[in-house]
Amino acid sequence: NSIAQYLMEKSYTSVAIYGLGMLGTSLVMDLERGGIEVKYGIDQDVYKGRQFEFPVYTLEDELPEIRIIIVTTTGIFNYVSEKLRERCNAKIISLRTILGI
């Protein structure tokens, strides 16, 4: 599980995920299998919170403290990361960066 290994090597044992579409949902499952706790999700479609066992927030919500947020959406990373920086002090990284693509 390379994403979980990457996170553990950087001493991250829990994360938040922005973007809970197909890619984000797959990431949640992979991380949980790899021993990384997903503390919460962030998505503009709050109904997605019904699919998960963790809370789901929007960009307008106050976000709980977390060390790292992984952004799964590809085309709007700069916009999303700017909005997230207004809400928290977490490291914000794209899934593409972790995967090296």
NORTA-V630374 format. One line per field, one symbol per residue. ss: DSSP state (@ for helix, = for strand, . for the rest). phi: phi as a letter, one per 20 degrees, with the letter a starting at -180 (. if undefined). psi: psi as a letter, one per 30 degrees, with the letter a starting at -180 (. if undefined). Layout:
BEGIN
ss->???
phi->???
psi->???
END
This chain:
BEGIN
ss->.@@@@@@@@....=====...@@@@@@@@@@@@...======...@@@@@@...===..........====.....@@@@@@@@@@@...====@@@@@..
phi->.ffffgfffemddbbdcendfgfffffgfffffeneeefadcbfefgfffececfcddfeffeffbebceeefefcgfffffffffdbdffdceggfffmd
psi->ieeeeeeefghkflllkkjhaeeeeeeeeeeeeggkkjellkkfjfffffflgllkllfflkklklekkkkfkefgeeeeeeeeffflglkkkkeeeefh.
END
